[in-house]
Amino acid sequence: MDLNLGSVIKRLRTEHSITQEELAEYLGISFQAVSKWETGTTLPDITLLPKLAAFFGIKIDELFSINHEDELERIDTMLQREAMTDQNYSYAKRILDGILHENPKDVDAMKRYAKVYLAKTNTDLLTAGRMLEKAIELSPLDEEIYSLYRSVRGGSEYKHHSDNDWFIRVCEPYARKYPQNCRLYRMLIEAMISKKYFKRAKELLDVVQFEGEDKYMKEVLLGDIAIANGNVETAKEIWHTIPNDDWLGQYEVGERFNRLNEYEEAIECFNNAYNAQTAPHKMDMMYSLAFLFKKLGRFAEAKKEWELIIEALISEYETPEDDNDIEWAKREIVQLERLIGTK
């Protein structure tokens, strides 16, 4: 290991945007002394090492670790064998920041940075997941807990410690024990479809009784299973059985037609969903229409939808006119007016 203490001090000082004068004032020495350390002319007195380490928020032994090979080896060990704790993450980030400061084109450092970030994120997710598992035991009918747990344990393509399999394994027993939790059933069925567990998904659909606003979710999800099996026409036939006056079913199917690039079908469903409601209207389908019309180059219709959004926010939700949502809608209208003018 190289004991190039002066180089370490210079790197740390630069990373923290500290001048030689500021460091010298903190240590009670001249800035010329700091300059001599950094050029390798002299070394700091051993009694100053604790203050140096405290100033930069590191351990004393880290002042003697300038050899990048040693530092990278330590980071690799963290990634392979250790949990990415806050302390390990801070160390790795500081080292890699320093390497990239010296050479912004160091690809190996960039790759390690990505691995460190992913490891830190997944360590946090693992901790959050364990906490939520305890919460589920204590409150098994709390729908929000399951939604949070799905975010932590499933639904993302690249999480080392998260997968829909894990979500299914932990939560399916609670669904079977508490069949009244329709939202949990829906999340489980969606997770099973994503994993192509179609038989298990259908078995759950035969058990759950969707009620209230969710009463046509069985048809929506059966269509999803058909789509996952490549049976698009079958899915459409199922979805067309949902009544036009069921706002949630129409909205959910509209989103699916949108993903299938069946835009006219999607527009019809979104309009059905809006018309099936009374004030205060849900905003989801209004935003969906606004974005879809813009995507299709139907700028005047998109503008009208944003105007309807503003009207609903003010009259139905009593939203102040300087609210961020209204300001956003106004910016969209201005942009659409420019697009309309260029046509």
ABEGO torsion letter per residue (X at the ends): XBBBAAAAAAAAAAAAGBBAAAAAAAAGBBAAAAAAAAAGABBBBAAAAAAAAAAAGBBAAAAABABAAAAAAAAAAAAAABBBBAAAAAAAAAAAAAAAAABAABAAAAAAAAAAAAAAAAAAAAAAAAAAAAAAAABAABAAAAAAAAAAABGBABBAABBAAAAAAAAAAAAAABAABAAAAAAAAAAAAAAGBAAAAAAAAAABBBBEAAAAAAAAAAAAAAAAAGBAAAAAAAAAABBAABAAAAAAAAAAAAAAGBAAAAAAAAAAAAAABBOBBBAAAAAAAAAAAAAAGBAAAAAAAAAAAAAAAAAAAGBBAABAAAAAAAAAAAAAAAAAAAX
